[in-house]
């Protein structure tokens, strides 16, 4: 899991017109909207009509969006991003019995790009690297690992001798993640302009993607993961209400 340069740092990336459109469509159900409705929805975020038209044209050409009879819809490539976002906001867990998932990478002869891609994929599955080629996490997620990983790694169920809380603290920078989460919660409390709030909540989603979603027994006290998810779910409902009010007959962004 990545951590900020200093604990509690809040990384806010200014949102381009493309980012605003994607943020709103990724939260819509279905992820599709007419151009005139998009113009109404993005206006409060400082995106002018001419800027929106140029962004839509570039996004359609790049495959981020595809034109439909109704307007514009999220492209297939970005639907996977939406799935990851949904999982970050609503991770599925199960009771933890003390077992750990472990993957040992066995593939050899891979180039740097392939190794980097595998690392990114395993990190996205909320596994952490204990040592080179050995990845693990508590077996508390209600999900199956992709079958194609069997081509590059062996899977095991283990119970490490090292104390679980100590091991978890070694694998993930939990204190740093919690400090940044608390800083984000404080920031959104202060933000009042629509564009500032959307930027802050986009940062929250990125941060949630790095939450290891550990069993409660392995987390520090006052872990802010649930509070961060609740804040984002409330914001999505707020966006849905606002979009519904601006789009006649539309559903707006999906409620969480």
Buried (B, 14 or more C-beta within 10 A) or exposed (E): BEBBEEBBEBEEEEBEBBBBBBBBBBBBEEBBBBBEBBBBBBBBBBBEEEBBBEBBEEBBEEEBBEEEEEBBBBBEEBEEBBEEBBBBBEBEBEEBEEEBBBBEBEEEEEEEEEBEEBBEBBBEBBBBBBEEBBBBBBBBBEEEBEEEBEEBBEEEEEEEEEEBBEBBBEBBBBEBBBBBBBBBBEBBEEBEEBBBBBBBBBBBBBBBBBBBBBBEEBBBEEBBBEBBBBBBBEBBBBBBEBBBEBBEEBBBBBBB
